């Protein structure tokens, strides 16, 4: 309200109010300082006086307190009746017993707590000053003197000071008002004269008016600036007329660009989404004429599947959550066909009226969408072919294990056949087949069947679980033994020796055991192929056994488990070794491999957070090292 009142005043009244307010504020600040020092001095004096009084009383009461003579103490306290400000006093022994007290008003209740007062020797409350003085004899506390004084002198002094201050303030304010009334004219008169000149300019749009400078102060400078401004406005008015003409030409060019642009542009009502302006390209994209589009809104021609996203984006735009948005969407053309467009929508921030409209800019991307669809189909086809190649490579690996699996299954089958034939021969020849012998034979058959079941179940689980991403804490030695059981017989069938060296106390690693086994089977199969190739190229060579070992590496901050596969095959040249992990790279014949084995193995080890490395010397052999972090 104060700001509104001040703003509504004339400059004359404002100057008077400023002078009055400044004068009164200065006087109030001065009196505040005076009152502060007066209160501080009064408190300091009264504390000093009462402290001295308490000390004198204490010195005079030493004997009375020491010998517990209440009568003498009462007589000494009676002298306090000459101290008008003291309304209560009290003498206590060191044990806290009240020896004597003084009450100006006999009805006054003791303000002292039962226990001996402690703390500061003086303390002010809102209406009183409290003094506590310890009485000692030979440095031994024998009692306490307590005095309470009212603050009537302080109140009386403050009232007198305030009364004088009010009188001085009224006199000073009156004088300041008369002086301000006369002196304000030196400022307000030139300003009013300048205001009158501006009214003439605004009323008649006459920019030839000039004012005469009469002083060298800021107002004189204001007069000069006013005259300069009039000259500039006069020049700019001429320039404005030229600019209006240029703007009209610019609008015509913009209209031509708007109508003939290579992208669709439309201006719409922000509240109703009705089209206000639209160019020819937008009409071509949608298939409607300009007149038809002006009767439609974009929500009616938007494809149903894109409608909700469009509504959500428009809601965010109108709420001010986003300044603009871009999206790919579909329109249903007039002939029913679908056209894909990239739509950009924004609200212009030019002036207040532009807040009620928004721009929509579209580009036809139907061909691009069709190309993307064709590209996606091709990528999906390649992905399917890649997965089929991977499965074919895994089936080929399983096929290579078939000989070993057949051997593993052949042994229990042969045992079953012998047991059954033995019982049949005994039955034909009339042998005595006791229940014990039959049970023994059948137990042996069940054991062989269980062995075959374990082999078949492992193959079934291996083929199903190897593709899954789930990992668990596994023992690397167990996975190595499982791989040896699967492929060891096949290596023996090829006349190759396999040495397994397993480290003790190998920590657990996080992996899919079947995927890790698949990697080991692939590496062992590659080692076998490398040794067999060397046998063919070097008939006199005597290859060393293939070595499969586990190690624990403590060189890093965290221990890791290493699995190494070493062969004495043909080795790998350096230029080839750099490519062996690339998908589909292989040195084998077309019917011997797809080139995905090592690529798949690397991706599997990478998923476990490990690494796989190849160390090879051509003509001497290869060592593949798998490094797996421990948990």
Secondary structure, DSSP 8 states (H G I E B T S, - for coil): -HHHHHHTS-HHHHHHHHHHHHHHHHHHHHHHHHHHHHHHHHHHHHHHHHHHHHHHHHHHTHHHHHTT-HHHHHHHHHGGGG-TTEEEEEEEETTS-EEEEEESSTT----S-SS---S-SEEE-SSEEEEEEEEEETTEEEEEEEEEEE-HHHHHHHHHHHHHHHHHHHHHHHHHHHHHHHHTHHHHHHHHHHHHHHHHHHHHT-TT-------SSHHHHHHHHHHHHHHHHHHHHHHHHHHHHHHHHHHHHHHHHHHH-SSEEEEEETTT-BEEEE-HHHHHHHT--HHHHHT-BHHHHB-HHHHHHHHHHHHHHHHTS-SEEEEEEEEE-TTS-EEEEEEEEE---SSSGGGGEEEEEEEE-HHHHHHHHHHHHHHHHHHHHHHHHHHHHHHHHHHHHHHHHHHHHHHHHHHHHHHHHHHHHHHHHT----HHHHHHHHHHHHHHHHHHHHHHHHHHHHHHHTT----EEE-HHHHHHHHHHHHHHHHHHTT--EEEE--SS---EEE-HHHHHHHHHHHHHHHHHHHHHHHHH-TT-----EEEEEEEE-SSSS-EEEEEEEE-SS---HHHHTTTTSTT--SS-TTT--S-HHHHHHHHHHHTT-EEEEEEETTTEEEEEEEEEB-
